[in-house]
Amino acid sequence: MSTADPEALSQARSEAVVDSDSLSCPVPRSGHDTIQMGHGSGGRMSAELLSGTFLAAFTSAELAALGDAAVVDTPGGRLAFTTDAYVVTPRFFPGGDIGRLAVSGTINDLAMMGAKPLYLAAAFILEEGLPIEDLRRIVASAAATCKEAGVPLVAGDTKVVDRGSGDGVYITTSGVGIVPAGIEIGPDRARPGDVVIVSGAIGDHGIAVMSVREGIEFSGDLASDAAPLHILVAGLLEAAPGVRCLRDPTRGGLASTVNELAGASKVCIELDEAAIPVHAPVRGACELLGLDPMYVANEGKLVAIVDSSEAGAALEALRSNPLGREAAVIGRVTQGPAGMVSLRTAAGSSRIVDLLAGEQLPRIC
Amino acid sequence: MSTADPEALSQARSEAVVDSDSLSCPVPRSGHDTIQMGHGSGGRMSAELLSGTFLAAFTSAELAALGDAAVVDTPGGRLAFTTDAYVVTPRFFPGGDIGRLAVSGTINDLAMMGAKPLYLAAAFILEEGLPIEDLRRIVASAAATCKEAGVPLVAGDTKVVDRGSGDGVYITTSGVGIVPAGIEIGPDRARPGDVVIVSGAIGDHGIAVMSVREGIEFSGDLASDAAPLHILVAGLLEAAPGVRCLRDPTRGGLASTVNELAGASKVCIELDEAAIPVHAPVRGACELLGLDPMYVANEGKLVAIVDSSEAGAALEALRSNPLGREAAVIGRVTQGPAGMVSLRTAAGSSRIVDLLAGEQLPRIC
């Protein structure tokens, strides 16, 4: 099939089947309150876990069909395909959890290529001893995020590792999507004269996670920004089809992302510190913890580099979506040294913004 | 694009870019001999690890392009999409390692849907303290298996967890493939009168892994059968296009797979113990370890259920490939109780073969 007809696509989805080696029919649940090694055996306990937990939350016909792989039609366009492992600790944090993160993050990786996300797959590595209630919450959250995003999970896998060989739950999410004709986005496409836009305040995710880890209560609301951004991106691309680069500043934060874009495009990028939105509680927490918000992870923000002629339209499109309400122009691309990122500080001086050396916030996503 | 032209596909591949949040340009290697937390930071150490280890082994243009997601054209057919996490311990075993396993297993999941595998993606969860030399060997082995199979890895991700929160390395591999028109394979398609074929001797993988874990030397060669089976499947489908069911008997072994097929198809399957090939060292090891080879994992075997009229052609096709040299008819589908699997033993009696209850060999794949 090679049509972009939504009906054909819907048909394709109904033909999809799920990756699972473990069972073929529902089996009654046993009385276990924690994950046991037997849950990963591929036998009855696996079947119970799958039917009692995963199939109860992910109710797509694709998942219930239980084949070895999902078979999906594509509307004949370019396909985007991505994977990411999620190992965040703690697994629940203000504004989200590892399940929401795993779905949002992979949708966002597709969206950053300008793709319309179509299908997701997820593999869970569970540690013996994980409370099943925790797993249920996480799976429910992931399923709710899929529903919110309108992107179904069509394939999955579960493995169990012994106590001390994991940390509760790790999730690897993969996704495929279609890149519409005419969309040309790449990290190497920034040109001198372009402007750099961020879709909102930075550092929310990293600081929300750290606040739980460190047991710190900050004044004001701190919540992860984890969210699927593909609708925001679709609006942006409609208003500003000439967008050059898109990237979500996750691990390593805004500083790392802008460095990556400057390096790939062989351009210099000058940022204006005063223009970069940072929520007051995040700024306060960063001061307390000795962190630079420029390096703190985000999970619901994007950096866009656009031709200056489209900057106004891009900003307007972003701000019209609640997820981009605080979008701002934060810098510009120049002919300075290739790969260099400089920051004009609020005090008026200028400093180099480098890639993070070593770790700042481990296991933030 | 919607053509199945190989040139178009090759073009699509050259447009693909890789999923990586971590860097944009090569960076010199640092002197670390073990994985550090900083290798997962998304900063310079991540860049070093990626360029020094992954990009050195996986040399596809797609991987080197380093975008957020792989963009690939499809030839407009049905798409197969799968994911599997690999947590086998130990990570090196006779006949393979976790890298070969992760590539073979995902290719096989695609092949079991009758799909031609096109692209793979892999996410690595690395434990702090993992020797980089081990990682290199694993990545090299995975890359070699990709090359052997002719299926490129086009997207990846790496995360690092702290010591004690993992076990060296876990790999989640995802794959997409195209299902040719006319192929209709599903676990629910077996019909009374069909025959059950296995492509070779069972239990090799599980026993090879156990031999290392238990520190046991057995007489005779013991080696995992981990191998990509898509070429074997392509030959099978060409000779016997009416194949009803295909599945690789991995976790849970042959017994679990046949149970899954019997359950999904609502048929009874009768197996003939004497017809099931088991290598002598595997049989001996099973006796020593108290294991039933029917439940021991395989990573280079398939179970096919075919119309009896095509059984001869199917067997001949399988045996013409070295990976199917020992293929055998091992049973038939009957109108007995739906979902039941019975085994006629060598002694002439008959017993029920059930799903595995609980675990037999944890972390076997």
Boltz contact constraints between the chains, C-beta under 6 A:
constraints:
  - contact:
      token1: [A, 2]
      token2: [B, 2]
      max_distance: 6.0
  - contact:
      token1: [A, 2]
      token2: [B, 76]
      max_distance: 6.0
  - contact:
      token1: [A, 19]
      token2: [B, 82]
      max_distance: 6.0
  - contact:
      token1: [A, 19]
      token2: [B, 109]
      max_distance: 6.0
  - contact:
      token1: [A, 21]
      token2: [B, 250]
      max_distance: 6.0
  - contact:
      token1: [A, 21]
      token2: [B, 251]
      max_distance: 6.0
  - contact:
      token1: [A, 24]
      token2: [B, 260]
      max_distance: 6.0
  - contact:
      token1: [A, 24]
      token2: [B, 263]
      max_distance: 6.0
  - contact:
      token1: [A, 24]
      token2: [B, 264]
      max_distance: 6.0
  - contact:
      token1: [A, 25]
      token2: [B, 263]
      max_distance: 6.0
  - contact:
      token1: [A, 37]
      token2: [B, 359]
      max_distance: 6.0
  - contact:
      token1: [A, 37]
      token2: [B, 362]
      max_distance: 6.0
  - contact:
      token1: [A, 38]
      token2: [B, 358]
      max_distance: 6.0
  - contact:
      token1: [A, 38]
      token2: [B, 359]
      max_distance: 6.0
  - contact:
      token1: [A, 41]
      token2: [B, 356]
      max_distance: 6.0
  - contact:
      token1: [A, 41]
      token2: [B, 359]
      max_distance: 6.0
  - contact:
      token1: [A, 42]
      token2: [B, 251]
      max_distance: 6.0
  - contact:
      token1: [A, 42]
      token2: [B, 252]
      max_distance: 6.0
  - contact:
      token1: [A, 42]
      token2: [B, 256]
      max_distance: 6.0
  - contact:
      token1: [A, 43]
      token2: [B, 252]
      max_distance: 6.0
  - contact:
      token1: [A, 43]
      token2: [B, 355]
      max_distance: 6.0
  - contact:
      token1: [A, 43]
      token2: [B, 356]
      max_distance: 6.0
  - contact:
      token1: [A, 43]
      token2: [B, 357]
      max_distance: 6.0
  - contact:
      token1: [A, 44]
      token2: [B, 355]
      max_distance: 6.0
  - contact:
      token1: [A, 44]
      token2: [B, 357]
      max_distance: 6.0
  - contact:
      token1: [A, 45]
      token2: [B, 358]
      max_distance: 6.0
  - contact:
      token1: [A, 68]
      token2: [B, 109]
      max_distance: 6.0
  - contact:
      token1: [A, 68]
      token2: [B, 112]
      max_distance: 6.0
  - contact:
      token1: [A, 68]
      token2: [B, 113]
      max_distance: 6.0
  - contact:
      token1: [A, 69]
      token2: [B, 80]
      max_distance: 6.0
  - contact:
      token1: [A, 69]
      token2: [B, 82]
      max_distance: 6.0
  - contact:
      token1: [A, 69]
      token2: [B, 109]
      max_distance: 6.0
  - contact:
      token1: [A, 69]
      token2: [B, 110]
      max_distance: 6.0
  - contact:
      token1: [A, 69]
      token2: [B, 113]
      max_distance: 6.0
  - contact:
      token1: [A, 70]
      token2: [B, 81]
      max_distance: 6.0
  - contact:
      token1: [A, 71]
      token2: [B, 78]
      max_distance: 6.0
  - contact:
      token1: [A, 71]
      token2: [B, 80]
      max_distance: 6.0
  - contact:
      token1: [A, 71]
      token2: [B, 113]
      max_distance: 6.0
  - contact:
      token1: [A, 71]
      token2: [B, 179]
      max_distance: 6.0
  - contact:
      token1: [A, 72]
      token2: [B, 79]
      max_distance: 6.0
  - contact:
      token1: [A, 73]
      token2: [B, 78]
      max_distance: 6.0
  - contact:
      token1: [A, 74]
      token2: [B, 74]
      max_distance: 6.0
  - contact:
      token1: [A, 74]
      token2: [B, 79]
      max_distance: 6.0
  - contact:
      token1: [A, 76]
      token2: [B, 2]
      max_distance: 6.0
  - contact:
      token1: [A, 76]
      token2: [B, 76]
      max_distance: 6.0
  - contact:
      token1: [A, 78]
      token2: [B, 71]
      max_distance: 6.0
  - contact:
      token1: [A, 78]
      token2: [B, 73]
      max_distance: 6.0
  - contact:
      token1: [A, 79]
      token2: [B, 72]
      max_distance: 6.0
  - contact:
      token1: [A, 79]
      token2: [B, 74]
      max_distance: 6.0
  - contact:
      token1: [A, 80]
      token2: [B, 69]
      max_distance: 6.0
  - contact:
      token1: [A, 80]
      token2: [B, 71]
      max_distance: 6.0
  - contact:
      token1: [A, 81]
      token2: [B, 70]
      max_distance: 6.0
  - contact:
      token1: [A, 81]
      token2: [B, 155]
      max_distance: 6.0
  - contact:
      token1: [A, 81]
      token2: [B, 176]
      max_distance: 6.0
  - contact:
      token1: [A, 82]
      token2: [B, 19]
      max_distance: 6.0
  - contact:
      token1: [A, 82]
      token2: [B, 69]
      max_distance: 6.0
  - contact:
      token1: [A, 82]
      token2: [B, 155]
      max_distance: 6.0
  - contact:
      token1: [A, 83]
      token2: [B, 121]
      max_distance: 6.0
  - contact:
      token1: [A, 83]
      token2: [B, 123]
      max_distance: 6.0
  - contact:
      token1: [A, 83]
      token2: [B, 155]
      max_distance: 6.0
  - contact:
      token1: [A, 83]
      token2: [B, 157]
      max_distance: 6.0
  - contact:
      token1: [A, 83]
      token2: [B, 174]
      max_distance: 6.0
  - contact:
      token1: [A, 84]
      token2: [B, 157]
      max_distance: 6.0
  - contact:
      token1: [A, 85]
      token2: [B, 123]
      max_distance: 6.0
  - contact:
      token1: [A, 85]
      token2: [B, 125]
      max_distance: 6.0
  - contact:
      token1: [A, 85]
      token2: [B, 157]
      max_distance: 6.0
  - contact:
      token1: [A, 85]
      token2: [B, 159]
      max_distance: 6.0
  - contact:
      token1: [A, 87]
      token2: [B, 159]
      max_distance: 6.0
  - contact:
      token1: [A, 87]
      token2: [B, 161]
      max_distance: 6.0
  - contact:
      token1: [A, 109]
      token2: [B, 19]
      max_distance: 6.0
  - contact:
      token1: [A, 109]
      token2: [B, 68]
      max_distance: 6.0
  - contact:
      token1: [A, 109]
      token2: [B, 69]
      max_distance: 6.0
  - contact:
      token1: [A, 110]
      token2: [B, 69]
      max_distance: 6.0
  - contact:
      token1: [A, 112]
      token2: [B, 68]
      max_distance: 6.0
  - contact:
      token1: [A, 113]
      token2: [B, 68]
      max_distance: 6.0
  - contact:
      token1: [A, 113]
      token2: [B, 69]
      max_distance: 6.0
  - contact:
      token1: [A, 113]
      token2: [B, 71]
      max_distance: 6.0
  - contact:
      token1: [A, 121]
      token2: [B, 83]
      max_distance: 6.0
  - contact:
      token1: [A, 121]
      token2: [B, 174]
      max_distance: 6.0
  - contact:
      token1: [A, 123]
      token2: [B, 83]
      max_distance: 6.0
  - contact:
      token1: [A, 123]
      token2: [B, 85]
      max_distance: 6.0
  - contact:
      token1: [A, 123]
      token2: [B, 172]
      max_distance: 6.0
  - contact:
      token1: [A, 125]
      token2: [B, 85]
      max_distance: 6.0
  - contact:
      token1: [A, 125]
      token2: [B, 170]
      max_distance: 6.0
  - contact:
      token1: [A, 155]
      token2: [B, 81]
      max_distance: 6.0
  - contact:
      token1: [A, 155]
      token2: [B, 82]
      max_distance: 6.0
  - contact:
      token1: [A, 155]
      token2: [B, 83]
      max_distance: 6.0
  - contact:
      token1: [A, 157]
      token2: [B, 83]
      max_distance: 6.0
  - contact:
      token1: [A, 157]
      token2: [B, 84]
      max_distance: 6.0
  - contact:
      token1: [A, 157]
      token2: [B, 85]
      max_distance: 6.0
  - contact:
      token1: [A, 159]
      token2: [B, 85]
      max_distance: 6.0
  - contact:
      token1: [A, 159]
      token2: [B, 87]
      max_distance: 6.0
  - contact:
      token1: [A, 161]
      token2: [B, 87]
      max_distance: 6.0
  - contact:
      token1: [A, 165]
      token2: [B, 167]
      max_distance: 6.0
  - contact:
      token1: [A, 167]
      token2: [B, 165]
      max_distance: 6.0
  - contact:
      token1: [A, 170]
      token2: [B, 125]
      max_distance: 6.0
  - contact:
      token1: [A, 172]
      token2: [B, 123]
      max_distance: 6.0
  - contact:
      token1: [A, 172]
      token2: [B, 172]
      max_distance: 6.0
  - contact:
      token1: [A, 174]
      token2: [B, 83]
      max_distance: 6.0
  - contact:
      token1: [A, 174]
      token2: [B, 121]
      max_distance: 6.0
  - contact:
      token1: [A, 174]
      token2: [B, 174]
      max_distance: 6.0
  - contact:
      token1: [A, 176]
      token2: [B, 81]
      max_distance: 6.0
  - contact:
      token1: [A, 179]
      token2: [B, 71]
      max_distance: 6.0
  - contact:
      token1: [A, 250]
      token2: [B, 21]
      max_distance: 6.0
  - contact:
      token1: [A, 251]
      token2: [B, 21]
      max_distance: 6.0
  - contact:
      token1: [A, 251]
      token2: [B, 42]
      max_distance: 6.0
  - contact:
      token1: [A, 252]
      token2: [B, 42]
      max_distance: 6.0
  - contact:
      token1: [A, 252]
      token2: [B, 43]
      max_distance: 6.0
  - contact:
      token1: [A, 256]
      token2: [B, 42]
      max_distance: 6.0
  - contact:
      token1: [A, 260]
      token2: [B, 24]
      max_distance: 6.0
  - contact:
      token1: [A, 263]
      token2: [B, 24]
      max_distance: 6.0
  - contact:
      token1: [A, 263]
      token2: [B, 25]
      max_distance: 6.0
  - contact:
      token1: [A, 264]
      token2: [B, 24]
      max_distance: 6.0
  - contact:
      token1: [A, 355]
      token2: [B, 43]
      max_distance: 6.0
  - contact:
      token1: [A, 355]
      token2: [B, 44]
      max_distance: 6.0
  - contact:
      token1: [A, 356]
      token2: [B, 41]
      max_distance: 6.0
  - contact:
      token1: [A, 356]
      token2: [B, 43]
      max_distance: 6.0
  - contact:
      token1: [A, 357]
      token2: [B, 44]
      max_distance: 6.0
  - contact:
      token1: [A, 358]
      token2: [B, 38]
      max_distance: 6.0
  - contact:
      token1: [A, 358]
      token2: [B, 45]
      max_distance: 6.0
  - contact:
      token1: [A, 359]
      token2: [B, 37]
      max_distance: 6.0
  - contact:
      token1: [A, 359]
      token2: [B, 38]
      max_distance: 6.0
  - contact:
      token1: [A, 359]
      token2: [B, 41]
      max_distance: 6.0
  - contact:
      token1: [A, 362]
      token2: [B, 37]
      max_distance: 6.0
